[in-house]
Amino acid sequence: MRIVKLALVQFESTMMAVAANVQKGLQFVRDASRQKADLIVFPELFTTGYNMDIIQNRYHDLGEKIDGFTVQTFREAAKKHNINIVIPIALKKQMDGVVYNSAIVIHRNGVIAGDYSKTHLWEDEKYYFRPGDDYPVFDLDFGKIGILICYDAGFPEAARILALNGAELIMSPAAFSLPDKNRWDIYFKSRALENGCFVAGINGVGCDGDLQLFGNNKIVNPRGDVLMEAKLNEEEMQLFEIDLEEVAECRKVIPYLKDLRMDTYGYKALD
């Protein structure tokens, strides 16, 4: 058995209050550590809040570099509390004036494992963020994880790339609103079954303007069964154990990855 305890946070962000959101996030990190979690994951853009209509171009002002305040604070927390952390933030990279909708992965020793930037931007995100263009897999002390941010999880190709590159667990930090809950209920079961891996959705909560985030975090096993489904509209953290040995076992019995016919597909995106 290879047991991993996950801590998934249904976080209610205060809009554009980075320092306050970071401080509250640290409280969840401490709590998860006390309960012996191996990995804690926060929702999409949790340090700034998620609302393109309200925040708009201020995402650039609120964005931070990887050596900035937020990442350094959580690096110290990871080391102090002996826990792996995924923090989704507005990230400034090398090019001045460019911001990405990203997630930083931090080892429990405080070392940065790397970052992932959302590749499929949703609606008005395209006005404020630049899309990423790769799908890294992060090798943590318990196994290999991949990240898909919100809308990314609706693209089977993205999850398939992660699985083919060794991901056993796909984390999907998100900012899903109530009118789209039907997609939320489909995405993770589909991606888990297709790729024989665990998938977890981590959604924000709270209402700002006309955008209502509903929480309802989920964990799905490699057969597509929902193992954990959290409450609606409540800020809380769920802790749940999974056994990553189930990934290899399931892929033997349901060999989607082995039986791929890549030579027959040859499709391209619509113009």
SULNORQUI-V223799 format. One record per residue. RES is the residue in one small letter. OMEGA is omega in whole degrees, 0 to 359 (none if undefined). Layout:
RES;OMEGA  RES;OMEGA
This chain:
m;177  r;188  i;177  v;176  k;180  l;172  a;183  l;188  v;168  q;192  f;174  e;183  s;167  t;189  m;174  m;179  a;187  v;184  a;180  a;179  n;177  v;181  q;178  k;177  g;179  l;176  q;177  f;178  v;180  r;181  d;179  a;179  s;179  r;180  q;172  k;176  a;177  d;185  l;174  i;184  v;179  f;181  p;180  e;175  l;187  f;182  t;180  t;194  g;181  y;170  n;183  m;182  d;183  i;188  i;176  q;184  n;178  r;172  y;178  h;179  d;182  l;181  g;183  e;173  k;185  i;176  d;183  g;187  f;187  t;182  v;180  q;179  t;181  f;173  r;179  e;180  a;179  a;180  k;182  k;186  h;174  n;183  i;173  n;186  i;169  v;181  i;177  p;183  i;168  a;190  l;172  k;179  k;188  q;187  m;182  d;177  g;182  v;180  v;179  y;172  n;196  s;171  a;178  i;179  v;185  i;174  h;181  r;175  n;178  g;179  v;177  i;177  a;180  g;179  d;175  y;176  s;183  k;184  t;181  h;183  l;185  w;172  e;187  d;174  e;182  k;180  y;190  y;183  f;171  r;180  p;170  g;182  d;175  d;187  y;182  p;171  v;186  f;182  d;179  l;187  d;180  f;182  g;185  k;180  i;170  g;181  i;169  l;185  i;171  c;184  y;177  d;187  a;176  g;182  f;183  p;182  e;182  a;178  a;180  r;177  i;179  l;181  a;180  l;177  n;170  g;182  a;176  e;182  l;177  i;178  m;181  s;172  p;190  a;171  a;184  f;179  s;189  l;180  p;182  d;184  k;179  n;178  r;177  w;182  d;182  i;190  y;195  f;174  k;181  s;183  r;179  a;182  l;182  e;188  n;178  g;180  c;173  f;176  v;178  a;174  g;183  i;188  n;174  g;173  v;177  g;183  c;174  d;186  g;181  d;181  l;179  q;175  l;194  f;180  g;177  n;177  n;182  k;167  i;183  v;181  n;185  p;175  r;180  g;179  d;177  v;181  l;182  m;178  e;188  a;182  k;174  l;166  n;177  e;174  e;181  e;176  m;177  q;173  l;185  f;180  e;174  i;178  d;184  l;175  e;180  e;182  v;181  a;180  e;182  c;181  r;174  k;185  v;180  i;194  p;179  y;184  l;181  k;185  d;177  l;174  r;183  m;182  d;184  t;190  y;173  g;179  y;176  k;180  a;177  l;176  d;none
